[in-house]
């Protein structure tokens, strides 16, 4: 299971990084750094119940899921009315 996650990460990174040509090594390193920042802090991960890794790591995952459930239940109640 972990191997699959790593393969998906590499595929996602290659899809972003390969969009440009890099003439200097530092340019490639910067792009990989930007991707890592996006991947860990902005991108929602299906395997984490559509949470961001930073939210899970910081312990906010349960709060976010609870808030989503409340919103969902409220929307369902409104739909029934």
N, CA, C and O of each residue as an XYZ file, in Angstrom:
324
protein
N       0.824     -1.188      0.000
C       0.000      0.000      0.000
C       0.872      1.257      0.000
O       0.583      2.205     -0.731
N       1.917      1.276      0.797
C       2.801      2.439      0.835
C       3.486      2.641     -0.507
O       3.651      3.777     -0.950
N       3.885      1.565     -1.156
C       4.545      1.676     -2.462
C       3.636      2.377     -3.464
O       4.105      3.181     -4.269
N       2.350      2.082     -3.421
C       1.398      2.732     -4.316
C       1.324      4.229     -4.077
O       1.225      5.011     -5.023
N       1.371      4.625     -2.819
C       1.336      6.055     -2.488
C       2.574      6.757     -3.015
O       2.490      7.870     -3.534
N       3.714      6.112     -2.883
C       4.964      6.702     -3.378
C       4.924      6.823     -4.894
O       5.359      7.832     -5.450
N       4.405      5.805     -5.563
C       4.310      5.844     -7.018
C       3.368      6.959     -7.472
O       3.656      7.641     -8.456
N       2.255      7.155     -6.779
C       1.336      8.240     -7.127
C       2.004      9.598     -6.907
O       1.838     10.519     -7.707
N       2.757      9.709     -5.818
C       3.480     10.954     -5.557
C       4.454     11.252     -6.686
O       4.495     12.372     -7.196
N       5.243     10.248     -7.079
C       6.218     10.457     -8.161
C       5.527     10.818     -9.463
O       6.003     11.687    -10.195
N       4.413     10.166     -9.763
C       3.690     10.468    -10.990
C       3.164     11.901    -10.966
O       3.266     12.614    -11.964
N       2.608     12.325     -9.841
C       2.095     13.687     -9.718
C       3.229     14.702     -9.852
O       3.071     15.730    -10.511
N       4.364     14.414     -9.230
C       5.497     15.331     -9.309
C       6.019     15.426    -10.738
O       6.303     16.519    -11.227
N       6.146     14.284    -11.406
C       6.647     14.301    -12.778
C       5.710     15.069    -13.694
O       6.170     15.765    -14.599
N       4.406     14.957    -13.478
C       3.454     15.680    -14.318
C       3.601     17.186    -14.191
O       3.328     17.916    -15.144
N       4.023     17.656    -13.041
C       4.218     19.093    -12.836
C       5.613     19.515    -13.274
O       5.763     20.499    -13.999
N       6.614     18.797    -12.852
C       8.004     19.192    -13.073
C       8.390     19.090    -14.548
O       9.198     19.884    -15.031
N       7.828     18.130    -15.262
C       8.213     17.931    -16.656
C       7.589     18.952    -17.609
O       7.849     18.900    -18.811
N       6.781     19.869    -17.106
C       6.146     20.860    -17.966
C       7.126     21.915    -18.458
O       6.834     22.626    -19.419
N       8.273     22.027    -17.821
C       9.243     23.062    -18.180
C      10.606     22.435    -18.438
O      10.889     21.306    -18.037
N      11.442     23.217    -19.126
C      12.840     22.829    -19.317
C      13.673     23.595    -18.301
O      13.469     24.791    -18.093
N      14.597     22.909    -17.679
C      15.451     23.525    -16.664
C      16.882     23.510    -17.181
O      17.417     22.463    -17.548
N      17.482     24.678    -17.204
C      18.839     24.795    -17.715
C      19.874     24.788    -16.601
O      21.060     24.567    -16.843
N      19.420     25.030    -15.397
C      20.307     25.019    -14.237
C      19.710     24.090    -13.187
O      18.491     24.006    -13.038
N      20.569     23.404    -12.473
C      20.108     22.465    -11.449
C      19.269     23.157    -10.384
O      18.282     22.594     -9.911
N      19.649     24.363    -10.004
C      18.914     25.068     -8.958
C      17.486     25.377     -9.392
O      16.598     25.458     -8.544
N      17.240     25.551    -10.683
C      15.873     25.789    -11.154
C      15.000     24.554    -10.908
O      13.857     24.666    -10.463
N      15.551     23.392    -11.202
C      14.832     22.144    -10.948
C      14.590     21.948     -9.457
O      13.501     21.544     -9.049
N      15.602     22.234     -8.646
C      15.456     22.103     -7.198
C      14.368     23.025     -6.663
O      13.601     22.634     -5.783
N      14.295     24.250     -7.189
C      13.252     25.186     -6.764
C      11.867     24.671     -7.133
O      10.935     24.748     -6.332
N      11.735     24.149     -8.341
C      10.437     23.643     -8.791
C       9.996     22.448     -7.943
O       8.822     22.338     -7.590
N      10.922     21.563     -7.619
C      10.599     20.425     -6.762
C      10.186     20.927     -5.372
O       9.251     20.395     -4.773
N      10.875     21.938     -4.869
C      10.514     22.523     -3.577
C       9.120     23.121     -3.594
O       8.353     22.941     -2.648
N       8.784     23.834     -4.666
C       7.432     24.395     -4.794
C       6.382     23.284     -4.844
O       5.316     23.395     -4.239
N       6.701     22.208     -5.575
C       5.758     21.103     -5.663
C       5.554     20.461     -4.296
O       4.424     20.152     -3.917
N       6.632     20.259     -3.560
C       6.536     19.655     -2.230
C       5.678     20.523     -1.304
O       4.867     20.005     -0.536
N       5.859     21.824     -1.381
C       5.055     22.754     -0.578
C       3.579     22.608     -0.926
O       2.731     22.521     -0.038
N       3.278     22.580     -2.216
C       1.895     22.402     -2.672
C       1.351     21.048     -2.231
O       0.242     20.967     -1.702
N       2.116     19.994     -2.444
C       1.665     18.627     -2.171
C       1.339     18.429     -0.695
O       0.370     17.748     -0.360
N       2.130     19.011      0.175
C       1.945     18.799      1.615
C       1.039     19.817      2.293
O       0.479     19.527      3.350
N       0.881     21.005      1.710
C       0.153     22.065      2.400
C      -1.115     22.533      1.705
O      -1.944     23.190      2.335
N      -1.292     22.220      0.436
C      -2.452     22.742     -0.285
C      -3.302     21.654     -0.938
O      -4.509     21.831     -1.099
N      -2.706     20.559     -1.308
C      -3.402     19.517     -2.065
C      -4.194     18.606     -1.134
O      -3.690     18.143     -0.111
N      -5.448     18.360     -1.514
C      -6.276     17.419     -0.766
C      -5.950     16.006     -1.225
O      -5.800     15.763     -2.422
N      -5.839     15.070     -0.283
C      -5.475     13.696     -0.594
C      -6.664     12.778     -0.333
O      -7.200     12.735      0.774
N      -7.059     12.059     -1.347
C      -8.193     11.146     -1.218
C      -7.924     10.089     -0.154
O      -8.831      9.700      0.582
N      -6.688      9.626     -0.072
C      -6.353      8.587      0.917
C      -6.414      9.104      2.352
O      -6.414      8.310      3.293
N      -6.466     10.421      2.530
C      -6.584     11.031      3.860
C      -7.988     11.590      4.069
O      -8.173     12.544      4.825
N      -8.975     10.997      3.401
C     -10.376     11.430      3.490
C     -10.530     12.863      2.998
O     -11.269     13.653      3.586
N      -9.835     13.190      1.925
C      -9.855     14.514      1.299
C      -9.431     15.615      2.272
O     -10.036     16.686      2.328
N      -8.399     15.329      3.020
C      -7.769     16.312      3.887
C      -6.384     16.611      3.350
O      -5.835     15.854      2.551
N      -5.831     17.718      3.796
C      -4.452     18.054      3.446
C      -3.527     17.373      4.449
O      -3.873     17.267      5.625
N      -2.365     16.911      4.011
C      -1.436     16.274      4.950
C      -1.083     17.163      6.135
O      -0.936     16.671      7.254
N      -0.946     18.455      5.906
C      -0.584     19.357      7.002
C      -1.685     19.389      8.058
O      -1.391     19.512      9.247
N      -2.953     19.280      7.641
C      -4.048     19.265      8.609
C      -4.029     17.987      9.448
O      -4.266     18.027     10.655
N      -3.750     16.872      8.814
C      -3.672     15.600      9.544
C      -2.481     15.639     10.498
O      -2.600     15.250     11.660
N      -1.355     16.100     10.017
C      -0.138     16.150     10.830
C      -0.321     17.051     12.055
O       0.140     16.722     13.148
N      -0.998     18.189     11.864
C      -1.203     19.137     12.962
C      -2.379     18.774     13.860
O      -2.653     19.482     14.829
N      -3.080     17.682     13.555
C      -4.163     17.225     14.411
C      -5.496     17.904     14.177
O      -6.379     17.833     15.032
N      -5.667     18.566     13.032
C      -6.932     19.243     12.736
C      -7.885     18.388     11.920
O      -8.991     18.829     11.607
N      -7.483     17.182     11.570
C      -8.281     16.330     10.696
C      -9.666     16.039     11.238
O     -10.652     16.170     10.513
N      -9.759     15.645     12.501
C     -11.059     15.304     13.091
C     -11.975     16.516     13.134
O     -13.169     16.391     12.860
N     -11.451     17.673     13.468
C     -12.267     18.891     13.514
C     -12.824     19.213     12.124
O     -13.996     19.565     11.994
N     -12.007     19.096     11.110
C     -12.444     19.395      9.751
C     -13.512     18.407      9.308
O     -14.521     18.804      8.724
N     -13.300     17.128      9.581
C     -14.294     16.117      9.200
C     -15.608     16.326      9.955
O     -16.683     16.164      9.378
N     -15.531     16.683     11.242
C     -16.745     16.958     12.016
C     -17.503     18.153     11.438
O     -18.726     18.117     11.309
N     -16.771     19.202     11.094
C     -17.403     20.388     10.516
C     -18.058     20.061      9.181
O     -19.157     20.538      8.897
N     -17.389     19.245      8.352
C     -17.972     18.828      7.081
C     -19.254     18.037      7.296
O     -20.229     18.222      6.567
N     -19.259     17.159      8.289
C     -20.446     16.349      8.570
C     -21.603     17.221      9.013
O     -22.739     16.981      8.606
N     -21.345     18.240      9.846
C     -22.398     19.158     10.275
C     -22.977     19.916      9.085
O     -24.193     20.080      8.982
N     -22.128     20.368      8.206
C     -22.587     21.083      7.013
C     -23.431     20.163      6.138
O     -24.467     20.571      5.612
N     -22.982     18.927      5.989
C     -23.716     17.950      5.184
C     -25.095     17.686      5.779
O     -26.088     17.675      5.051
N     -25.168     17.471      7.095
C     -26.445     17.203      7.737
C     -27.388     18.398      7.629
O     -28.588     18.229      7.410
N     -26.843     19.612      7.783
C     -27.656     20.823      7.643
C     -28.209     20.938      6.230
O     -29.375     21.286      6.044
N     -27.381     20.647      5.236
C     -27.812     20.711      3.840
C     -28.903     19.678      3.557
O     -29.863     19.966      2.842
N     -28.755     18.479      4.115
C     -29.775     17.450      3.926
C     -31.101     17.845      4.577
O     -32.170     17.604      4.016
N     -31.026     18.456      5.768
C     -32.255     18.927      6.434
C     -32.943     20.007      5.598
O     -34.165     20.000      5.448
N     -32.159     20.926      5.061
C     -32.731     21.988      4.251
C     -33.351     21.439      2.978
O     -34.378     21.939      2.517
N     -32.743     20.430      2.419
C     -33.251     19.824      1.188
C     -34.597     19.146      1.441
O     -35.495     19.198      0.601
N     -34.727     18.504      2.619
C     -35.974     17.819      2.957
C     -37.112     18.777      3.202
O     -38.272     18.435      2.971
N     -36.799     19.986      3.673
C     -37.852     20.970      4.018
C     -38.469     21.634      2.839
O     -39.357     22.471      2.996
